Amino acid sequence: MAITPVKELVRLAKEQIETIPAQQAQDAVEAGTAMLIDIRDVRELNRDGRIPDAFHAPRGMLEFWFDPDSPYHKPALVTDKKLILFCASAWRSALSVKALQEMGVENIAELEGGFSAWRKAERPVDV
């Protein structure tokens, strides 16, 4: 049985989600209208740094943390702010935004290029 390659899954997800450029994301966070959600593994955060004030929600727990009926629910994720997810290079975040949309989460997007693009553009990073 052939599987759908992850690259194809990401491409399809990106057709169905909103992608926000870094400058727009940073402006929205500074204006208080958006929250950055870092879905990278904790080892990546420790190794590569973090975007200041981004909420860490590891990819493996996202659905559980968003579900209000889950024992793992995180009330911090219940907000009127736009939620902007990011990973290292915007592959996991694309799949994650799509999965959360399928759960019914609204006002959600991914960060264009992920943490790598953010860092390359010399935006704020805590190391």
N, C-alpha and C positions, 0 to 999 in steps of 0.2 A: 504494500500500500504506500503510495507516494504521499508525502506530507507537503503542506504549503510552506515554503521557505519563510523564515521570519522577516526577511527583507520585503517580501510581498505583503505580509501581514501589516508591517509598518507603513508601507506605501498606501494600502487600502485604508488604514486608520487615519492617516494624514489627510485623506480626501474627505473625511467625515468630522474632523475636529477643527478647532480654531488654534492657530499658531500665532504667538505674539512676539514681535521683535524685542530684543533686550532693552532698548531705550524706552519703549512704550511700557514694558513691564516695570522697569525701575521707576518711571514717572508715576505709574498707577500705585505702586507700593508707597512711594513718598507722599502721594496725595491721600493715602489711607483708603483707597478703593480696591486694592488687590492684596493678596497674600501669596507669597512664594512657598511652594511645597516641594521640598527636596526628597526625592524618592530613592536616592542612591543608598547603597549599603553603607553601614557605619564605617567599615574599613576604608571606603572611598573618601568619606568625610575626613577621617583622621589623616589620610595620606595626602589629599589634594586641597583641603580647606573647605570652607563653607561660605555661602552668601549670608552676610549679616542679617539676622532676624528671620531667616527662612525657617519654616516649620519642618522638622524632619519626620517623615512618615515613610518608613521603608516599604518598598514595592510589595514585598510579601505580605504586608499587613493592611494594605490600602482598603480593600473592600471591607475588612473587619472593622477598621477604624472609622470608616464612613457610615456604616450601618448602625442606626440608633438602637436597634434591637440586639446588637452584638455585645457580649460581655467585654469586648475590647474597644468599644466605641470611644472616640476622643471628641468631647464637646467643642474643643477649639476649632474643629473642622466645620462646625455649624455656624455659618456666617453669611452676611449679605455681600461680602467682598468677592470679587472675582478670584477664583483659585487658579494659580498658574503653576502647573507641575513641571519639574525638570529632573533630568538624570544627567549622565555624563555627556551624551551626544544626541539626545532627543529621539531615541528609539523606544526605550522602555516607557518614557513619558507619553509618547503617542499611543502606545497600547494601553497604558493606564488611563489616560483621559477617555479613550473609547470605552473601556470597561466600566468606568464610573458613569459615563453618560448612559450606558445600557442599564445601570442600576437606577437611573433617574436623577443623578446629580446634574444640576444646571449651573450656569455661570462658571464654566471651567474651561481651561485652555492649557496649552503647553508652551514652554519657553523655546523660541526658535534657537536651534543649535545647542541647547542645553548648557550645562555648566562649563563645558569646554569653550564654547563661543563667548560666554559671559566673561570668563577669565582672559581669553585672548583679546577681548575688547578693553581690557584693563578696568573692568568695573570692580566695585568693592568686593573683597574676599578676605575673610578671617582665616589665617593659617595657624 
